[in-house]
Amino acid sequence: MRILSVAVTLVSICLCYGLPVVTWAADWSVVPAITMKGEYDSNLNFSYGEKRSDYLLHVYPVTDYNYESEILKLTGRLALHGMHCFANSNVDKIDQNFTVLSRYQTTPRLSLTFNGSYIVDSSLQEELTESGLIMTRTPRQSIRVTPGLAYNLTERAMLSWNYAYYEVNYDDPDLVEYYRHSTSLSLNYLLKNEKTTLISNIVGRITEYPDIDNQTRILGTYAGVAHKFSENWDVSLIGGLNYTWYTYQTAVLDFTNFPFLVFVRQKEKKTFDVSPYVALSTTRRWTNTTLNMGYNRDQSSSYGGTNFERNSAYMRLIYKYSEKLSGSLGTSFYFSESSTNNLTPK
């Protein structure tokens, strides 16, 4: 994982220094910050039977950097999260979050993009976002590498493609590690009213669970619309279908020599499923207040070695007291269920 994180950093350096950037027309900004907060957790270990409560201290040192020229835009974040528990210091953790996003304009119509991240998380948030499932505070390591390109077919039509590699590793040996390859092709068309954009998207994903020889293949076909009601209110709705093929290993009993011997052996099974996909989001802005809401239903990978049907919803309210001070209040909801009930790890 360290080698992969170094590779992401090297790519960002190459994008920044290896391309013919007009340096005298570029802008650099580096913004360091540190945040501290206290918290009381009534169920520190996410347990139903033996709950432990504790007071926590969180420290977030962060450095955001931005680089922008006539042809290159580069943003990144280097962040740490230190968590200290006063009564249960054995679960103290230091999480990491390293991300980089870049966009390089090769021609007036063609641009290249790259997104990469290396995250070590023990706060549950990354796992909730990905699968909607609860796990322990055992560290979860993930890496994402996503190159892509965007091409303006006309002044109103844009075609974009990207490939993504995503890998998840757990410190807990009972959780199943996996990696995923995905690719997508999107076409966006802006109507003449300059407010409505038609969206079409085809997505392909392959998820491998090498420790248990399970595999999931998904083909998604989506279409939708994004509309700007005003300068302060916009809505996006995308829907479609996920076609999912499962290949998994299951334990079966062999009665060939019954009643003398009964064997337990592994057998490969395959299933097919069709499920809906929905992505709805809206943003409403006022003078000092911003409201974000959304809902998503999709197939997701999980530490159990199977895919889950994940439903998630969120709402966040942000109030700006001044140019430098703002406050927020938010909530989120996750509900996941196994896509195929008879999928069992080896």
Disulfide bonds with the S-S distance in Angstrom:
none
